[in-house]
Amino acid sequence: MDWKDVAKAIKSSAPKLGRLIGTLIPGASLLGEGLGGVAGMICDATGIESDNPTPDEVMSILQANPDAYVKLKEIESNHAITFEQLSLERDKMYITDVGSARARQTDSEKVTGKKDTNLYALAWLITIGFFSSLGGLMFITLPEGSSNVIFLLFGALIASFEKVQSYFFGSSKSSSDKNQIIAQTKRKGIRN
């Protein structure tokens, strides 16, 4: 069991809290992912004494005590601003990550004067793999018992394809293009 299971259980009564917990990666701790305040709220609602509860501990309490869901809803209502701030921080981290990846590419191209072919090769590999897998799943019958593994791998490929699309065609792509044009113009000005 992981935090995604806990998030699904909590979403019915406290959707914002459930979504926030659902962003944790499997195997992560609430404290380890910078959500220490959320860990405290869950401990208060469920009566867990630990500072860093495990998903199994939280689920066992939720299953044994339905009143814990009511307490989670109350906590969510009382801490709505905190949840919005945490969600905003998560979104800022994502935008910063994408921006720094694009800046790395632009800086590399400025210094070397060449495009990073590995970046484009990997993007094409993921794109071709996505559409090939999609076509294969439409026309090939999967062997008995292997469909879960194949769908898990396809899910990971979908996430990678989504990141490639976001990187190359996202809303800040035009900003990246503008930076590249400015860099080229400056290089031409230096040469003249």
Secondary structure, DSSP 8 states (H G I E B T S, - for coil): --HHHHHHHHHTT-HHHHHHHHTS-TT--TTTTT-HHHHHHHHHHHT---SS--HHHHHHHHHH-THHHHHHHHHHHHTHHHHHHHHHHHHHHHHHHHHHHHHHHHHHHHHHSS--HHHHHHHHHHHHHHHHHHHHHHHS---TT-HHHHHHHHHHHHHHHHHHHHHHHSTTHHHHHHHHHHHHHHHHHHH-
